[in-house]
């Protein structure tokens, strides 16, 4: 909701907080979104290496979007 601004203003910081809590519980989709946000510095400090770690976690669990982003990053 906060990431896409669905019915509310976009708030990347709030989205990152929610995704981080879900990622801590093992959610692969949250890992993908938080990883993307971390690579590009959306709502969090930019940290490409940490973002890639999250994207790899998601990709290994079948999240196609994470695989695509990792491919683009090289």
N, C-alpha and C positions, 0 to 999 in steps of 0.2 A: 504494500500500500504506500508506504513512505518513499520507497525507491522510485516507483513509477508515478507517484502523485495521483493515484486512483481515488478521486473524490475528495482529496485533501491536497494541500501544497506539498510538493516534493521536499523531502528532508533527508538528505543522504546520511547525516550524522545519526539520526534516530534509526534509520534503516540499518546502518552498520552495527549499532548496538543490538538490535533484534537478531540480525544474522549471526553476530558473534555468539550470542547466547545459544542459538540453535546449532551452530557449528560445534560448540563445546559439548553438545549432546550427540554429535556424530552425524548431523544432517548434511548430506552431500550437496543438496541444492543450495543451502545456505553457504557452504564452503565455496561453491562456484561464484555466487554473487559477491560474497565478502572478498574472495580472492581477486575478482575483477576490480572491485572498488579499491582494493589495496594496491594493485598494480598501477592503477590510474589516479590514485589519490582522491577518490570521491568520498568525502565525509570522514576520511581517515588520513593519517600521514602516509605519503607514498612510500612503499617498500616493495620493490619489484620481487626480490627474493622470497619474502614472506608470502606475497600474493601468489607466486608460482607454487609454493608449497601447498597452499589451499586448493589451487586449481588442479594440481596433481592428485590430491586426495579425492576431489570430485570426479576427475577423469577416470581414475581407477575404479570408481564405483558406477561408471556408465553415463555420466552426465556429458552429453554430446557438446553442449555449449562450452564446457571447460576444455574439452579436447580441441575445439576450434580455436579458442583463445590461445592455448599453449602452442598450437601450430603457428598462429600468426606471430607470436612472440619469438618463435624460433628456438 
